[in-house]
């Protein structure tokens, strides 16, 4: 019984951390450095959530960071030509979508899709 209680407490704590990481990514729209803090936490705590529904959220967050960064850099480079601005806007919208979707599914205690 005590082991199950400790496991529930560990999940609750990890879920709180996952919520904080989503908040750090969202805050990066105003203070960019928070995304760096979030990705570092994702990698440091990744093993702690292995085997739980939160593992998929960590994978979702990590992929959002790296693909968002990739498209942000490409959009920045292409900003010299007009298409780059469209890429940057699309990237920003895509990141917001992923943060909102992840946060909503986390709130419902659901895992993310395997994408």
C-alpha positions, 0 to 999 in steps of 0.5 A: 500500500505504501509503495502504491502511495509513493508511486502516486505521489511520484506521478503527481510530482512529475505531472507538476514538473511537466506542467512547469515545463509547458509553462517555461516553453510558453514563457519563452515567447516573452523571455526566450531563455526559459525554453533553454531551461525547459529543454535541459529539465526535459533531458535531466528528468526524462528517465524519471518519467519513463514508463508513465504517461508523462514520458510521451509528454516529455517526448512531445515537448522535446520534439516541439523544442527541436523542430520549433528551433529548426523551423525558426532558424530556417525562417530566420535565414529565409527572412531575407526573402519574404517567405521567411516571415511566413515560415516564422509565423507558421512556426510560432502558431505550430508551437502554440498549438503543440503547447496548448494540446499538450497542456490540455492532454496533461490536464486530462491525464492522457498521454500524447500521440507517438509523434 
